[in-house]
């Protein structure tokens, strides 16, 4: 059902209009907070190379560029994201191969590690408490960061109302994202656990730059010097890419709320190409929160905004799961076959949705 606002509009039909209103503003809030957080992250990454210039300069440049992209055609946004996605894929493949070479002793002067770090010190670090409870708290302490890292995958369908042939293109895009996350993310995490001990103090550094990356730590220990700058550069494009994605999701959701009368009518204004420029202007204005980096450490500001964004993302994911449960029950009540949908798998039933929602 390719409507403006995606799952926010779906929840009005599948659950309750009041929940649609609340979730709509939650998504807008999350997206509006995400843009300054990503800009703050980008400033942290830039300071890896140059920390002498005033952060306000970098914040201004990034906001201006984001504003230009957000007001262009959706096709331009897609082309920009395509290029950045290719860069990230090449980076992930490269660092996975590098990690395997380091782990297997392929770099001169380094021993073969194998799964040594899985035994000593182990994959989990104790936090606050000791024993199994301390290891669980350590796992829970980084959950917010993990949620923030995955935030945005749900916005894949946000642009469906502006997309040609969404019945084919949305399932195709979803399959690719699922495959990339499954292969690249989990494989990268596996390699990380093999090449860096979980209690390495450098992992807890508050630099926020590539120097904190486990792959950079492993490369530095192996004497490979060019890796940090390469990783930092590609992650910088990733941060700006995430900012663009948040602008797309936030403006389209706010526009969808305005259509339903849940937001001021001024946000219905669009360009002749259908881009909701009034929504984009509002979001760019909120992006000025990134100037907090001028008075505080950029990494500190990023963590403030990270926590705010992650909280909203968890609420959105719970709503998507609720939408799916209601959809499955609706199909069952009306005697319809879920195989009639453009994209369906036998394992995507109601029971699995309960698991993810919990």
MONORGI-V624463 format. One record per residue. PHI is phi as a letter, one per 20 degrees, with the letter a starting at -180 (999 if undefined). D_LAST is the distance of its C-alpha to the last C-alpha in Angstrom with 1 decimal. Layout:
phi:PHI d_last:D_LAST
phi:PHI d_last:D_LAST
This chain:
phi:999 d_last:25.5
phi:f d_last:26.9
phi:d d_last:27.3
phi:f d_last:27.7
phi:o d_last:24.5
phi:l d_last:22.2
phi:f d_last:18.7
phi:f d_last:20.0
phi:f d_last:22.7
phi:f d_last:20.5
phi:f d_last:18.4
phi:f d_last:21.7
phi:e d_last:22.6
phi:e d_last:19.3
phi:c d_last:18.0
phi:a d_last:20.4
phi:g d_last:23.1
phi:f d_last:22.3
phi:f d_last:18.7
phi:f d_last:20.4
phi:f d_last:22.8
phi:f d_last:20.3
phi:f d_last:18.1
phi:g d_last:21.4
phi:f d_last:22.7
phi:f d_last:19.5
phi:f d_last:19.9
phi:f d_last:23.6
phi:g d_last:23.1
phi:f d_last:20.8
phi:f d_last:23.3
phi:f d_last:26.3
phi:f d_last:25.1
phi:f d_last:24.3
phi:f d_last:27.9
phi:f d_last:29.6
phi:f d_last:27.1
phi:f d_last:28.0
phi:f d_last:31.6
phi:f d_last:31.5
phi:f d_last:30.0
phi:f d_last:32.8
phi:f d_last:35.4
phi:g d_last:34.2
phi:f d_last:34.7
phi:f d_last:38.1
phi:f d_last:39.2
phi:f d_last:38.9
phi:e d_last:42.2
phi:b d_last:43.7
phi:d d_last:42.9
phi:e d_last:46.3
phi:f d_last:45.7
phi:f d_last:44.2
phi:g d_last:40.5
phi:g d_last:41.3
phi:f d_last:43.2
phi:f d_last:40.2
phi:f d_last:37.9
phi:f d_last:40.5
phi:f d_last:41.0
phi:f d_last:37.3
phi:f d_last:36.8
phi:f d_last:39.9
phi:f d_last:38.9
phi:f d_last:35.4
phi:f d_last:37.2
phi:f d_last:39.6
phi:f d_last:36.9
phi:f d_last:34.8
phi:e d_last:37.9
phi:e d_last:38.9
phi:f d_last:38.1
phi:f d_last:34.7
phi:f d_last:36.5
phi:f d_last:37.6
phi:g d_last:34.1
phi:f d_last:33.1
phi:f d_last:36.1
phi:f d_last:35.3
phi:f d_last:31.7
phi:f d_last:33.0
phi:f d_last:35.4
phi:f d_last:32.9
phi:f d_last:30.5
phi:f d_last:33.4
phi:g d_last:34.2
phi:f d_last:30.7
phi:f d_last:30.8
phi:f d_last:34.2
phi:f d_last:33.2
phi:f d_last:30.2
phi:f d_last:32.4
phi:f d_last:35.2
phi:f d_last:33.3
phi:f d_last:31.7
phi:f d_last:35.2
phi:f d_last:36.5
phi:f d_last:34.0
phi:f d_last:35.0
phi:f d_last:38.6
phi:f d_last:38.2
phi:f d_last:36.2
phi:e d_last:38.8
phi:m d_last:41.7
phi:f d_last:43.0
phi:e d_last:44.0
phi:g d_last:47.4
phi:n d_last:47.3
phi:d d_last:43.6
phi:f d_last:42.7
phi:f d_last:40.4
phi:e d_last:37.0
phi:l d_last:35.1
phi:d d_last:32.0
phi:g d_last:33.9
phi:f d_last:31.3
phi:f d_last:28.6
phi:e d_last:30.7
phi:b d_last:32.2
phi:e d_last:30.5
phi:o d_last:27.4
phi:f d_last:24.3
phi:d d_last:22.7
phi:d d_last:24.6
phi:f d_last:24.5
phi:c d_last:23.7
phi:m d_last:25.0
phi:d d_last:24.9
phi:d d_last:26.2
phi:m d_last:25.2
phi:g d_last:21.8
phi:f d_last:20.4
phi:f d_last:22.2
phi:f d_last:20.9
phi:f d_last:17.2
phi:f d_last:18.2
phi:f d_last:19.9
phi:f d_last:16.9
phi:f d_last:14.8
phi:f d_last:18.0
phi:e d_last:18.0
phi:f d_last:14.4
phi:g d_last:15.7
phi:f d_last:18.4
phi:f d_last:16.3
phi:f d_last:14.3
phi:f d_last:17.8
phi:f d_last:19.2
phi:e d_last:17.0
phi:f d_last:17.3
phi:o d_last:19.5
phi:f d_last:18.5
phi:f d_last:17.2
phi:e d_last:20.7
phi:g d_last:22.3
phi:e d_last:22.8
phi:g d_last:24.0
phi:e d_last:27.6
phi:g d_last:27.6
phi:f d_last:29.9
phi:d d_last:32.4
phi:d d_last:32.2
phi:f d_last:34.7
phi:l d_last:33.5
phi:f d_last:29.7
phi:f d_last:29.1
phi:d d_last:30.3
phi:f d_last:29.6
phi:f d_last:25.9
phi:g d_last:24.9
phi:f d_last:27.3
phi:f d_last:25.9
phi:f d_last:22.3
phi:f d_last:23.5
phi:f d_last:25.3
phi:f d_last:22.5
phi:g d_last:20.2
phi:f d_last:23.2
phi:f d_last:24.1
phi:f d_last:20.7
phi:f d_last:20.5
phi:f d_last:24.2
phi:f d_last:25.1
phi:f d_last:22.1
phi:f d_last:21.3
phi:f d_last:25.1
phi:f d_last:25.8
phi:f d_last:23.4
phi:f d_last:25.1
phi:f d_last:28.5
phi:g d_last:27.7
phi:f d_last:26.9
phi:e d_last:30.2
phi:d d_last:32.5
phi:c d_last:31.5
phi:f d_last:30.8
phi:f d_last:27.5
phi:d d_last:29.7
phi:f d_last:32.1
phi:f d_last:32.9
phi:f d_last:33.3
phi:f d_last:29.6
phi:e d_last:29.2
phi:f d_last:32.0
phi:d d_last:31.5
phi:f d_last:33.6
phi:m d_last:30.8
phi:e d_last:33.2
phi:f d_last:33.5
phi:f d_last:35.0
phi:e d_last:31.5
phi:f d_last:30.4
phi:f d_last:30.3
phi:f d_last:32.2
phi:f d_last:34.9
phi:f d_last:35.1
phi:f d_last:35.7
phi:f d_last:38.2
phi:f d_last:40.0
phi:f d_last:40.4
phi:e d_last:41.7
phi:n d_last:44.2
phi:e d_last:42.8
phi:e d_last:43.5
phi:e d_last:42.8
phi:f d_last:39.0
phi:g d_last:37.9
phi:f d_last:39.5
phi:f d_last:38.3
phi:f d_last:34.6
phi:f d_last:35.0
phi:f d_last:36.6
phi:f d_last:34.0
phi:f d_last:31.1
phi:f d_last:33.2
phi:f d_last:33.2
phi:f d_last:29.4
phi:f d_last:29.0
phi:f d_last:31.4
phi:f d_last:29.7
phi:f d_last:26.4
phi:f d_last:28.4
phi:f d_last:29.8
phi:f d_last:26.5
phi:f d_last:25.3
phi:f d_last:28.6
phi:f d_last:28.3
phi:f d_last:24.8
phi:f d_last:25.8
phi:f d_last:29.2
phi:f d_last:28.1
phi:f d_last:25.3
phi:f d_last:27.9
phi:f d_last:30.4
phi:f d_last:28.1
phi:f d_last:27.7
phi:f d_last:31.5
phi:f d_last:32.1
phi:e d_last:30.2
phi:n d_last:32.1
phi:e d_last:29.1
phi:b d_last:30.9
phi:g d_last:34.6
phi:f d_last:36.8
phi:f d_last:38.1
phi:f d_last:35.0
phi:e d_last:36.2
phi:f d_last:39.0
phi:c d_last:38.9
phi:f d_last:41.4
phi:f d_last:43.5
phi:e d_last:41.1
phi:n d_last:38.1
phi:e d_last:36.5
phi:f d_last:35.3
phi:f d_last:37.4
phi:f d_last:37.0
phi:f d_last:33.2
phi:f d_last:34.0
phi:f d_last:36.5
phi:f d_last:34.1
phi:f d_last:31.5
phi:f d_last:34.3
phi:f d_last:35.6
phi:f d_last:32.3
phi:f d_last:32.4
phi:f d_last:35.3
phi:g d_last:32.9
phi:f d_last:33.3
phi:f d_last:36.8
phi:f d_last:35.3
phi:f d_last:35.8
phi:f d_last:39.5
phi:d d_last:39.3
phi:c d_last:36.4
phi:g d_last:35.4
phi:g d_last:33.7
phi:f d_last:31.1
phi:f d_last:30.4
phi:f d_last:30.0
phi:g d_last:27.7
phi:f d_last:25.3
phi:g d_last:25.5
phi:f d_last:24.6
phi:f d_last:21.9
phi:f d_last:19.9
phi:f d_last:20.5
phi:f d_last:19.5
phi:f d_last:16.3
phi:f d_last:15.1
phi:f d_last:16.0
phi:f d_last:14.4
phi:f d_last:10.8
phi:f d_last:11.6
phi:f d_last:13.2
phi:f d_last:10.5
phi:f d_last:8.3
phi:f d_last:11.6
phi:f d_last:12.3
phi:f d_last:9.5
phi:f d_last:10.8
phi:g d_last:14.2
phi:f d_last:13.7
phi:f d_last:12.6
phi:f d_last:15.7
phi:f d_last:17.8
phi:f d_last:17.3
phi:f d_last:18.2
phi:f d_last:21.1
phi:f d_last:22.5
phi:f d_last:22.3
phi:f d_last:24.0
phi:e d_last:26.7
phi:m d_last:27.3
phi:e d_last:26.7
phi:e d_last:26.0
phi:f d_last:23.2
phi:f d_last:25.6
phi:f d_last:27.6
phi:f d_last:25.3
phi:g d_last:26.6
phi:c d_last:23.8
phi:b d_last:21.8
phi:c d_last:20.8
phi:f d_last:20.4
phi:e d_last:17.1
phi:e d_last:15.5
phi:e d_last:14.9
phi:f d_last:12.5
phi:f d_last:11.0
phi:f d_last:10.0
phi:f d_last:8.5
phi:g d_last:6.1
phi:f d_last:5.3
phi:f d_last:5.4
phi:f d_last:3.8
phi:f d_last:0.0
